[in-house]
Each structure stands twice: as structure tokens, then as C-alpha cells.
Amino acid sequence: MAYRYRCGECGFSTRWTTESEAEDLSVAHYADRHPRLVPGGSVEINRKNPESAGCLTLLGIALLLLLIIASCGR
């Protein structure tokens, strides 16, 4: 699934990514921009494509196609 965290203090939001990476980005944002506050805000789940892995899926497919094309050319 793809997750995005939104800051509870300002308009910041993380990119769509895994839950753990989005949480790490949120914690880093709070440490940088709101150092005296406990990280908060809200979590969004990608409802359009909840099984999405972001661009990793597209990158994997592109790599696979490149490998197939390279092996056919020999």
C-alpha cells in the first residue's frame, strides 16, 4: 500500500511511499521544522490504488523489459 503523512502544524505532506518511509519522513520534518513538538498529523492511504508500490513497480517492469530486449538482441 502507499501512504502519505500530512503535518498537523503546517501544509507539509510526504510523497506517496511505504508506511515506514513516510513515517520516517514525517519524523524528520518535525525534527527540522517543529523541534519542540511531538510528531502528529494524519495518515492517508492511496484509495485509488491501495496495492500501489509507487514508482517501484514501474521501475521493475522497465528493468525487466530492458533485460528481455537485451537478451533478444544477441
The first five atom37 places (N, CA, C, CB, O) and aatype in JSON, in Angstrom:
{
  "aatype": [12, 0, 18, 1, 18, 1, 4, 7, 6, 4, 7, 13, 15, 16, 1, 17, 16, 16, 6, 15, 6, 0, 6, 3, 10, 15, 19, 0, 8, 18, 0, 3, 1, 8, 14, 1, 10, 19, 14, 7, 7, 15, 19, 6, 9, 2, 1, 11, 2, 14, 6, 15, 0, 7, 4, 10, 16, 10, 10, 7, 9, 0, 10, 10, 10, 10, 10, 9, 9, 0, 15, 4, 7, 1],
  "atom_mask": [
    [1, 1, 1, 1, 1],
    [1, 1, 1, 1, 1],
    [1, 1, 1, 1, 1],
    [1, 1, 1, 1, 1],
    [1, 1, 1, 1, 1],
    [1, 1, 1, 1, 1],
    [1, 1, 1, 1, 1],
    [1, 1, 1, 0, 1],
    [1, 1, 1, 1, 1],
    [1, 1, 1, 1, 1],
    [1, 1, 1, 0, 1],
    [1, 1, 1, 1, 1],
    [1, 1, 1, 1, 1],
    [1, 1, 1, 1, 1],
    [1, 1, 1, 1, 1],
    [1, 1, 1, 1, 1],
    [1, 1, 1, 1, 1],
    [1, 1, 1, 1, 1],
    [1, 1, 1, 1, 1],
    [1, 1, 1, 1, 1],
    [1, 1, 1, 1, 1],
    [1, 1, 1, 1, 1],
    [1, 1, 1, 1, 1],
    [1, 1, 1, 1, 1],
    [1, 1, 1, 1, 1],
    [1, 1, 1, 1, 1],
    [1, 1, 1, 1, 1],
    [1, 1, 1, 1, 1],
    [1, 1, 1, 1, 1],
    [1, 1, 1, 1, 1],
    [1, 1, 1, 1, 1],
    [1, 1, 1, 1, 1],
    [1, 1, 1, 1, 1],
    [1, 1, 1, 1, 1],
    [1, 1, 1, 1, 1],
    [1, 1, 1, 1, 1],
    [1, 1, 1, 1, 1],
    [1, 1, 1, 1, 1],
    [1, 1, 1, 1, 1],
    [1, 1, 1, 0, 1],
    [1, 1, 1, 0, 1],
    [1, 1, 1, 1, 1],
    [1, 1, 1, 1, 1],
    [1, 1, 1, 1, 1],
    [1, 1, 1, 1, 1],
    [1, 1, 1, 1, 1],
    [1, 1, 1, 1, 1],
    [1, 1, 1, 1, 1],
    [1, 1, 1, 1, 1],
    [1, 1, 1, 1, 1],
    [1, 1, 1, 1, 1],
    [1, 1, 1, 1, 1],
    [1, 1, 1, 1, 1],
    [1, 1, 1, 0, 1],
    [1, 1, 1, 1, 1],
    [1, 1, 1, 1, 1],
    [1, 1, 1, 1, 1],
    [1, 1, 1, 1, 1],
    [1, 1, 1, 1, 1],
    [1, 1, 1, 0, 1],
    [1, 1, 1, 1, 1],
    [1, 1, 1, 1, 1],
    [1, 1, 1, 1, 1],
    [1, 1, 1, 1, 1],
    [1, 1, 1, 1, 1],
    [1, 1, 1, 1, 1],
    [1, 1, 1, 1, 1],
    [1, 1, 1, 1, 1],
    [1, 1, 1, 1, 1],
    [1, 1, 1, 1, 1],
    [1, 1, 1, 1, 1],
    [1, 1, 1, 1, 1],
    [1, 1, 1, 0, 1],
    [1, 1, 1, 1, 1]
  ],
  "atom_positions": [
    [[0.83, -1.18, 0.0], [0.0, 0.0, 0.0], [0.88, 1.24, 0.0], [-0.95, 0.0, 1.2], [2.04, 1.2, 0.42]],
    [[0.33, 2.31, -0.46], [1.03, 3.58, -0.48], [0.44, 4.5, 0.59], [0.96, 4.24, -1.88], [-0.78, 4.59, 0.73]],
    [[1.31, 5.16, 1.32], [0.9, 6.03, 2.42], [1.5, 7.41, 2.23], [1.33, 5.43, 3.79], [2.54, 7.58, 1.6]],
    [[0.81, 8.41, 2.79], [1.31, 9.78, 2.82], [0.92, 10.38, 4.17], [0.75, 10.62, 1.62], [-0.23, 10.29, 4.59]],
    [[1.89, 11.01, 4.83], [1.63, 11.69, 6.1], [1.5, 13.18, 5.85], [2.75, 11.4, 7.13], [2.26, 13.76, 5.06]],
    [[0.54, 13.8, 6.52], [0.36, 15.25, 6.46], [0.66, 15.83, 7.84], [-1.09, 15.63, 6.01], [0.21, 15.32, 8.86]],
    [[1.44, 16.9, 7.84], [1.82, 17.56, 9.08], [0.59, 18.18, 9.74], [2.9, 18.65, 8.82], [-0.28, 18.72, 9.06]],
    [[0.52, 18.1, 11.06], [-0.58, 18.69, 11.8], [-0.36, 20.16, 12.11], [0.0, 0.0, 0.0], [-1.26, 20.82, 12.63]],
    [[0.82, 20.67, 11.8], [1.17, 22.05, 12.15], [1.25, 22.98, 10.94], [2.48, 22.08, 12.88], [1.02, 24.19, 11.07]],
    [[1.57, 22.44, 9.77], [1.72, 23.27, 8.57], [1.2, 22.48, 7.37], [3.22, 23.69, 8.36], [0.56, 21.45, 7.55]],
    [[1.44, 22.93, 6.19], [0.91, 22.3, 5.0], [1.76, 21.18, 4.42], [0.0, 0.0, 0.0], [1.45, 20.69, 3.33]],
    [[2.81, 20.77, 5.1], [3.72, 19.75, 4.59], [3.04, 18.39, 4.46], [4.93, 19.63, 5.49], [2.25, 18.0, 5.32]],
    [[3.35, 17.68, 3.38], [2.93, 16.29, 3.25], [4.06, 15.52, 2.57], [1.6, 16.16, 2.44], [4.77, 16.05, 1.73]],
    [[4.21, 14.26, 2.96], [5.25, 13.43, 2.35], [4.77, 12.94, 0.99], [5.6, 12.23, 3.28], [3.6, 13.07, 0.65]],
    [[5.68, 12.37, 0.24], [5.29, 11.76, -1.04], [4.64, 10.41, -0.76], [6.53, 11.58, -1.97], [4.74, 9.9, 0.35]],
    [[3.96, 9.84, -1.74], [3.38, 8.51, -1.58], [4.51, 7.5, -1.53], [2.39, 8.19, -2.73], [5.34, 7.45, -2.44]],
    [[4.55, 6.71, -0.48], [5.62, 5.74, -0.29], [5.15, 4.67, 0.68], [6.92, 6.43, 0.23], [3.97, 4.59, 1.0]],
    [[6.08, 3.85, 1.16], [5.7, 2.83, 2.13], [5.37, 3.5, 3.46], [6.84, 1.79, 2.31], [5.75, 4.65, 3.7]],
    [[4.68, 2.8, 4.31], [4.26, 3.37, 5.59], [5.46, 3.76, 6.44], [3.38, 2.39, 6.35], [5.48, 4.84, 7.03]],
    [[6.46, 2.88, 6.52], [7.61, 3.17, 7.37], [8.43, 4.35, 6.84], [8.49, 1.94, 7.49], [8.91, 5.17, 7.62]],
    [[8.6, 4.43, 5.52], [9.36, 5.54, 4.96], [8.62, 6.86, 5.13], [9.66, 5.3, 3.48], [9.23, 7.89, 5.42]],
    [[7.3, 6.84, 4.94], [6.5, 8.06, 5.14], [6.59, 8.51, 6.6], [5.03, 7.82, 4.74], [6.66, 9.71, 6.87]],
    [[6.57, 7.56, 7.52], [6.68, 7.92, 8.93], [8.05, 8.52, 9.23], [6.44, 6.69, 9.82], [8.16, 9.5, 9.96]],
    [[9.11, 7.93, 8.66], [10.46, 8.48, 8.84], [10.56, 9.9, 8.3], [11.5, 7.58, 8.15], [11.17, 10.77, 8.92]],
    [[9.95, 10.14, 7.13], [9.96, 11.48, 6.54], [9.2, 12.47, 7.43], [9.36, 11.46, 5.13], [9.61, 13.63, 7.58]],
    [[8.1, 12.01, 8.0], [7.31, 12.87, 8.88], [8.09, 13.23, 10.14], [6.0, 12.18, 9.26], [8.09, 14.39, 10.57]],
    [[8.75, 12.25, 10.73], [9.55, 12.49, 11.93], [10.7, 13.45, 11.63], [10.1, 11.16, 12.5], [11.0, 14.34, 12.42]],
    [[11.34, 13.27, 10.47], [12.43, 14.17, 10.08], [11.91, 15.59, 9.87], [13.12, 13.67, 8.79], [12.58, 16.56, 10.24]],
    [[10.72, 15.72, 9.28], [10.12, 17.05, 9.09], [9.87, 17.72, 10.44], [8.79, 16.94, 8.3], [10.2, 18.89, 10.63]],
    [[9.29, 16.98, 11.38], [9.01, 17.55, 12.7], [10.3, 17.94, 13.41], [8.23, 16.55, 13.56], [10.35, 18.98, 14.06]],
    [[11.34, 17.12, 13.29], [12.62, 17.44, 13.93], [13.21, 18.71, 13.34], [13.61, 16.28, 13.77], [13.83, 19.5, 14.06]],
    [[13.03, 18.91, 12.04], [13.59, 20.08, 11.37], [12.74, 21.33, 11.55], [13.76, 19.8, 9.9], [13.27, 22.4, 11.86]],
    [[11.43, 21.22, 11.37], [10.55, 22.39, 11.36], [9.82, 22.67, 12.67], [9.54, 22.23, 10.29], [9.49, 23.82, 12.97]],
    [[9.57, 21.62, 13.45], [8.81, 21.77, 14.71], [9.53, 20.98, 15.81], [7.33, 21.27, 14.53], [8.98, 20.02, 16.35]],
    [[10.75, 21.39, 16.16], [11.6, 20.57, 17.03], [11.05, 20.33, 18.45], [12.93, 21.21, 17.15], [11.42, 19.34, 19.07]],
    [[10.21, 21.17, 18.95], [9.73, 21.0, 20.33], [8.4, 20.26, 20.41], [9.58, 22.36, 21.0], [7.87, 20.05, 21.5]],
    [[7.85, 19.86, 19.27], [6.55, 19.2, 19.24], [6.68, 17.71, 18.97], [5.66, 19.84, 18.19], [7.61, 17.26, 18.3]],
    [[5.73, 16.97, 19.5], [5.65, 15.54, 19.22], [5.05, 15.38, 17.82], [4.79, 14.77, 20.31], [4.04, 16.02, 17.52]],
    [[5.66, 14.54, 16.95], [5.1, 14.35, 15.61], [3.64, 13.93, 15.66], [5.9, 13.32, 14.84], [3.25, 13.05, 16.43]],
    [[2.85, 14.57, 14.81], [1.42, 14.27, 14.74], [0.95, 14.43, 13.32], [0.0, 0.0, 0.0], [1.71, 14.19, 12.38]],
    [[-0.27, 14.8, 13.14], [-0.82, 14.97, 11.8], [-1.73, 13.82, 11.45], [0.0, 0.0, 0.0], [-2.33, 13.19, 12.32]],
    [[-1.84, 13.55, 10.16], [-2.74, 12.49, 9.7], [-2.06, 11.62, 8.66], [-4.03, 13.09, 9.13], [-1.07, 12.01, 8.04]],
    [[-2.61, 10.44, 8.47], [-2.1, 9.48, 7.5], [-3.15, 9.28, 6.43], [-1.72, 8.12, 8.18], [-4.33, 9.13, 6.73]],
    [[-2.72, 9.27, 5.17], [-3.61, 8.97, 4.06], [-3.17, 7.67, 3.41], [-3.64, 10.13, 3.03], [-1.97, 7.4, 3.3]],
    [[-4.13, 6.88, 2.99], [-3.85, 5.66, 2.24], [-4.31, 5.9, 0.82], [-4.55, 4.4, 2.88], [-5.39, 6.44, 0.61]],
    [[-3.51, 5.49, -0.15], [-3.86, 5.68, -1.55], [-5.08, 4.83, -1.87], [-2.67, 5.31, -2.48], [-4.95, 3.62, -2.09]],
    [[-6.25, 5.44, -1.9], [-7.51, 4.73, -2.14], [-7.72, 4.37, -3.6], [-8.67, 5.56, -1.65], [-8.41, 3.4, -3.9]],
    [[-7.13, 5.13, -4.5], [-7.3, 4.84, -5.93], [-6.61, 3.52, -6.29], [-6.73, 5.98, -6.78], [-7.13, 2.74, -7.09]],
    [[-5.46, 3.29, -5.7], [-4.7, 2.08, -5.98], [-4.02, 1.63, -4.7], [-3.67, 2.31, -7.13], [-2.81, 1.85, -4.55]],
    [[-4.74, 1.02, -3.76], [-4.16, 0.7, -2.46], [-3.03, -0.31, -2.52], [-5.23, 0.18, -1.57], [-2.25, -0.39, -1.57]],
    [[-2.92, -1.08, -3.57], [-1.83, -2.04, -3.69], [-0.61, -1.44, -4.38], [-2.29, -3.27, -4.45], [0.36, -2.15, -4.66]],
    [[-0.66, -0.15, -4.64], [0.42, 0.52, -5.33], [1.69, 0.53, -4.5], [0.01, 1.94, -5.68], [1.66, 0.71, -3.28]],
    [[2.8, 0.34, -5.16], [4.11, 0.45, -4.51], [4.83, 1.67, -5.03], [4.96, -0.82, -4.75], [6.05, 1.76, -4.96]],
    [[4.08, 2.62, -5.54], [4.68, 3.84, -6.06], [5.37, 3.56, -7.38], [0.0, 0.0, 0.0], [4.89, 2.76, -8.19]],
    [[6.48, 4.21, -7.61], [7.18, 4.06, -8.88], [8.04, 2.8, -8.91], [8.04, 5.28, -9.16], [8.61, 2.48, -9.95]],
    [[8.16, 2.08, -7.8], [8.97, 0.87, -7.78], [8.44, -0.18, -8.75], [9.02, 0.29, -6.37], [9.22, -0.88, -9.4]],
    [[7.14, -0.3, -8.86], [6.55, -1.26, -9.78], [6.91, -0.91, -11.22], [5.02, -1.3, -9.61], [7.31, -1.78, -11.99]],
    [[6.77, 0.36, -11.58], [7.11, 0.78, -12.93], [8.6, 0.59, -13.22], [6.73, 2.24, -13.15], [8.96, 0.18, -14.32]],
    [[9.43, 0.87, -12.27], [10.87, 0.69, -12.43], [11.2, -0.78, -12.63], [11.61, 1.25, -11.21], [12.04, -1.12, -13.47]],
    [[10.57, -1.66, -11.87], [10.8, -3.1, -12.02], [10.38, -3.6, -13.38], [0.0, 0.0, 0.0], [11.09, -4.39, -14.0]],
    [[9.23, -3.15, -13.87], [8.75, -3.55, -15.19], [9.7, -3.04, -16.28], [7.33, -3.02, -15.44], [10.03, -3.78, -17.21]],
    [[10.14, -1.8, -16.16], [11.06, -1.23, -17.14], [12.38, -2.0, -17.15], [11.31, 0.25, -16.83], [12.93, -2.26, -18.23]],
    [[12.88, -2.38, -15.99], [14.12, -3.15, -15.9], [13.95, -4.53, -16.53], [14.56, -3.29, -14.43], [14.84, -5.0, -17.23]],
    [[12.82, -5.16, -16.28], [12.54, -6.46, -16.86], [12.46, -6.38, -18.38], [11.23, -7.03, -16.28], [13.02, -7.22, -19.07]],
    [[11.77, -5.38, -18.9], [11.68, -5.2, -20.35], [13.05, -4.93, -20.96], [10.73, -4.07, -20.68], [13.36, -5.45, -22.04]],
    [[13.86, -4.14, -20.3], [15.21, -3.87, -20.78], [16.04, -5.14, -20.82], [15.89, -2.82, -19.89], [16.81, -5.34, -21.76]],
    [[15.91, -5.99, -19.83], [16.62, -7.26, -19.78], [16.17, -8.18, -20.91], [16.4, -7.95, -18.43], [17.0, -8.85, -21.54]],
    [[14.87, -8.22, -21.17], [14.34, -9.05, -22.27], [14.85, -8.55, -23.61], [12.8, -9.07, -22.25], [15.26, -9.34, -24.45]],
    [[14.82, -7.24, -23.82], [15.28, -6.66, -25.08], [16.77, -6.92, -25.27], [14.99, -5.14, -25.12], [17.2, -7.25, -26.37]],
    [[17.54, -6.78, -24.2], [18.99, -7.01, -24.3], [19.31, -8.46, -24.6], [19.67, -6.6, -23.01], [20.25, -8.74, -25.34]],
    [[18.55, -9.38, -24.05], [18.83, -10.8, -24.3], [18.38, -11.24, -25.69], [18.14, -11.66, -23.25], [18.94, -12.2, -26.23]],
    [[17.4, -10.58, -26.28], [16.92, -10.92, -27.63], [17.85, -10.38, -28.71], [15.5, -10.38, -27.85], [17.88, -10.9, -29.82]],
    [[18.61, -9.36, -28.4], [19.47, -8.71, -29.37], [20.75, -9.47, -29.64], [0.0, 0.0, 0.0], [21.51, -9.07, -30.53]],
    [[21.03, -10.52, -28.93], [22.31, -11.24, -29.09], [22.18, -12.38, -30.04], [22.81, -11.75, -27.78], [23.16, -13.08, -30.29]]
  ]
}
